[in-house]
Amino acid sequence: MASFILVHGSWHGGWCFDAVKALLEADGHEVIAPDLPGMGGAEAALRGVTLTGWAEFVADLCRSATQQPVILAGHSRGGLVISQTAEIAPAAVDGLVYICAMMLPDGMSRADFKQMEGANPPFDAIIAPVQNGAGTIVDRQRAGAVFAQMSPPEAVVAAMARIVAEPHGPRSTPLRLTAERFGRIPRTYIECTEDRTIPLASQRKMQALVPGAEVVTLWADHSPYLSRPQALAAALIAAAQSVNR
């Protein structure tokens, strides 16, 4: 049985994986889905968040996992975190899974990639700065149509009610990755074909920028943990099985 460490994306928390967590645990796996430190905090807390700090926090969770293999999965912005974690603690991670996530090369930040991919008007329109620019928030009334248009409406309403402020710092921090550490860990990229937040073209651009990942395609929106939880759980289990071969 595997240990899955699931890292949420921007504005969310570990709660977004609840349905997938239940499925994985029912199959006998250990699942850790934390809230990243500083999410939703006041200005000082948001400004204190760094990508390295998040990576160190997640690395400790990987080191304390009780089952093997240890699969570190990130959704959306969570991809930045799992990449940097893998670089910091490669011995603690057996496999990486990017769930329609930021899989970027050494030296590139989320902000850099945003410039490469260009405007996404529906997504860009729902984001606003908070706490004197220390973070951002999304419009809870409009975000569901961008994040989770294929998901059960009641689940979307419940999820959007839990949205919190996202610290600005990690998205502007370039990744620091090496072939010897990050590069030695097997990767799976779960692409979501109906994603309106990180469109499929952007997901495939990242796959080209960081080649070598096993690609799994889901007919899903940006929130496959809501729209396709069984398929997402199955893809995570398959990733764990692949590193055990």
Secondary structure, 3 states (H helix, E strand, C coil): CCEEEEECCCCCCHHHHHHHHHHHHHCCCEEECCCCCCCCCCHHHHHHCCHHHHHHHHHHHHHCCCCCCEEEEEECCHHHHHHHHHHHCHHHCCEEEEECCCCCCCCCCHHHHHHHHCCCHHHHCCEEEEHHHCEEEECHHHHHHHHCCCCCHHHHHHHHCCCCCEECHHHHCCCCCCCCCHHHCCEEEEEECCCCCCCHHHHHHHHHHCCCCEEEEECCCCCHHHHCHHHHHHHHHHHHHHHCC
